[in-house]
Amino acid sequence: MKATAIPNWLKEKIIENKTALRDKSAQEVLGTLDKNKLHTVCIEALCPNRGQCFSKGGATFLILGNICSRKCKFCAVKKGVPSLPDKNEPQKISETVKKWNLKYIVITSPTRDDLTDGGANQYAEVTKTLKKQIPHIKVELLVPDFAGNKKSLETVLEARPNVLSHNIETVSSLYNQVRQGADYKRSLAVLENVKKFTPCVPAKSGLMLGLGETIKEVKQTLRDLVNSGCDILTLGQYLAPSTNHNIVKRYVSEQEFEELKYFALSCGFKAVASAALVRSSYMAGDLYNKCLTSIK
């Protein structure tokens, strides 16, 4: 099947964001990351917003290396045999966050099925180091499913992140072709267990649209997420990283994203970001604050 052509309005937004990579502040961010040998999901996953975020002095850190142990066909992160965790990574991230004077930070990783704990201990160490050295920092963790290991999730939550995020990514019927190695019910269970282990920690998830899902399926997925205890939601347009990845079946209109936002809020989500270039960590601090306001 031939991929759908990207509409001009979306192409213009992507070009505008990429242009921001040439800004002095964006180049300084790139220089710091290179110097400290740190990875970001912004670069590894080819996020269309990376120029915009870097120019504002921010990034989403990718811990546990830049190689994923799974072979999902939607993601640009490299696949293969990952390296061992870097024991100095927590300190390097903390020093970088201090330098950038960040108040809210998102930490994520490739899936590490090769590690017994799925990388949970590294998530915990990064979070503890940040909280100890930068007392005012708010930490959001975007974690994999840890192959369903509840102990790994508990390890992460014991480090007291401010938000625990796990992306459902797509609707149930597309899992076999989009999320190889993952399981729809297992991902919902991650969010359910966040609420069981730490009821006060907001749970967050996100979907990509345009992979062939129907609106009916999307709405059912949103209901499933709310029923699993999910508080915060991101909805964005899937963009194929290359011709070797899943193709884009459809580009969702701005109006449709807006309609889905209000549907999600009516379902019970406390904070929602819904637009073509929205990604998991997009406006993360703002969504966290909206969630807290809604709870109060």
Residue pairs with C-beta under 8 A, 6 or more apart in sequence:
1 247
1 249
2 247
3 240
3 243
3 247
3 248
4 210
4 247
4 248
4 249
4 250
4 251
6 239
6 248
6 251
7 251
9 254
10 237
10 251
10 276
10 277
13 48
13 276
13 277
14 48
14 239
14 277
17 48
17 49
17 50
17 51
17 52
17 277
18 48
18 50
18 51
19 51
20 26
20 51
20 52
20 54
20 55
21 27
21 30
21 50
21 51
21 54
21 55
22 51
23 51
23 54
23 55
25 54
25 55
25 56
25 57
26 51
26 54
26 55
28 57
29 54
29 57
29 58
29 59
29 100
30 54
32 38
32 96
32 99
32 100
33 39
33 40
33 43
33 59
33 96
36 92
36 95
36 96
37 92
38 61
38 89
38 92
38 93
38 96
39 61
39 62
39 63
39 65
39 66
40 50
40 59
40 60
40 61
40 62
41 47
41 60
41 61
41 62
41 77
41 108
41 281
42 49
42 50
42 53
42 54
42 59
42 60
43 50
44 62
44 66
44 76
44 77
44 78
45 75
45 76
45 77
45 241
46 76
46 241
47 53
47 60
47 279
48 239
48 277
48 279
49 277
49 279
49 282
50 59
53 59
53 60
57 100
57 101
57 102
58 100
58 102
60 106
60 107
60 108
60 142
60 280
60 281
61 93
61 96
61 105
61 106
61 107
61 108
61 126
62 77
62 108
62 109
62 110
63 85
63 89
63 93
63 107
63 108
63 109
63 119
63 122
63 123
63 126
64 82
64 85
64 89
64 109
64 110
64 112
64 115
64 119
64 122
65 82
65 83
65 85
65 86
65 109
65 110
66 77
66 78
66 110
67 77
67 78
67 79
67 80
67 81
67 82
67 83
67 110
68 75
68 77
68 78
68 79
68 80
68 82
68 110
68 111
68 112
69 79
69 81
69 82
69 110
69 111
69 112
69 113
69 114
70 79
70 111
70 113
70 180
70 181
70 182
71 79
71 180
71 181
72 178
72 179
72 180
72 181
72 182
73 177
73 178
73 180
73 244
73 245
73 246
74 169
74 170
74 178
74 179
74 208
74 211
74 238
74 240
74 241
74 245
74 246
75 241
75 245
76 241
76 242
76 245
77 110
81 114
82 110
82 112
82 114
85 115
85 119
85 121
85 122
86 92
89 122
89 126
90 122
90 125
90 126
90 128
90 129
90 130
91 129
93 107
93 126
93 129
93 130
94 129
94 130
94 133
94 134
97 105
97 130
97 134
97 137
98 133
98 134
102 137
103 136
103 137
103 138
103 285
104 137
104 138
104 140
104 284
104 285
104 288
105 130
105 137
105 138
105 139
105 140
106 140
106 141
106 142
106 165
106 280
106 281
106 284
107 123
107 126
107 127
107 139
107 140
107 141
107 142
108 141
108 142
108 143
108 280
108 281
109 119
109 122
109 123
109 143
109 144
110 144
111 118
111 144
111 145
111 181
112 118
112 119
112 144
113 147
113 181
117 146
117 149
117 151
117 152
117 155
118 144
118 146
118 147
118 149
118 152
119 144
119 146
119 152
120 143
120 146
120 149
120 151
120 152
120 153
120 155
120 156
121 155
123 141
123 143
123 155
123 156
123 159
124 155
124 156
124 158
124 159
125 159
127 139
127 141
127 156
127 159
127 160
127 161
128 159
130 137
130 139
131 137
131 139
131 159
131 160
138 162
138 163
138 285
138 288
139 161
139 162
139 163
140 161
140 162
140 163
140 164
140 165
140 204
140 281
140 284
140 288
141 156
141 161
141 163
141 164
141 165
142 165
142 166
142 167
142 204
142 280
142 281
143 153
143 156
143 164
143 165
143 166
143 190
144 166
145 166
145 182
145 183
145 186
145 187
145 190
146 152
146 153
146 190
148 183
148 186
148 189
150 193
153 190
153 193
153 194
153 197
154 197
156 164
157 164
157 194
157 197
157 198
157 201
160 201
161 201
162 201
162 202
162 288
163 201
163 202
163 203
163 204
163 232
163 284
163 288
163 291
164 194
164 198
164 201
164 202
164 203
164 204
165 203
165 204
165 205
165 206
165 232
165 280
166 187
166 190
166 191
166 194
166 203
166 204
166 205
167 187
167 205
167 206
167 207
167 280
168 184
168 187
168 188
168 205
168 206
168 207
168 221
168 224
168 225
169 178
169 179
169 182
169 187
169 206
169 207
169 208
170 178
170 179
170 207
170 208
170 211
170 213
171 207
171 213
171 214
171 217
171 218
171 220
171 221
172 184
172 217
172 221
173 213
173 217
174 211
174 212
174 213
175 182
175 183
175 184
177 246
178 211
178 246
187 205
188 224
188 225
188 228
189 228
191 203
191 205
191 225
191 228
191 229
191 230
192 228
192 229
194 201
194 203
194 229
195 203
195 228
195 229
202 231
202 232
202 270
202 288
202 291
202 292
203 228
203 229
203 230
203 231
203 232
204 230
204 231
204 232
204 233
204 234
204 280
204 287
205 225
205 230
205 232
205 233
205 234
206 233
206 234
206 235
206 236
206 279
206 280
207 218
207 221
207 233
207 234
207 235
207 236
208 236
208 237
208 238
209 218
209 235
209 236
209 237
209 238
209 250
209 252
209 257
210 237
210 238
210 248
210 249
210 250
210 251
210 252
211 238
211 246
211 248
211 249
212 249
212 250
215 256
215 260
218 260
219 263
222 233
222 260
222 263
222 264
222 267
222 269
223 267
225 233
225 269
226 267
226 268
226 269
230 269
231 269
231 270
231 271
231 291
231 295
232 269
232 270
232 271
232 272
232 287
232 288
232 291
233 264
233 269
233 271
233 272
233 273
233 274
234 272
234 273
234 274
234 278
234 279
234 280
234 282
234 287
235 257
235 260
235 261
235 264
235 272
235 273
235 274
235 275
235 278
236 274
236 275
236 276
236 277
236 278
236 279
236 282
237 251
237 252
237 276
237 277
238 246
238 248
239 248
240 246
240 247
240 248
251 276
252 276
254 275
254 276
257 274
257 275
257 276
257 278
258 274
260 274
261 272
261 273
261 274
264 272
264 274
265 272
270 290
270 291
270 294
270 295
271 287
271 288
271 290
271 291
271 294
272 287
273 282
273 283
273 287
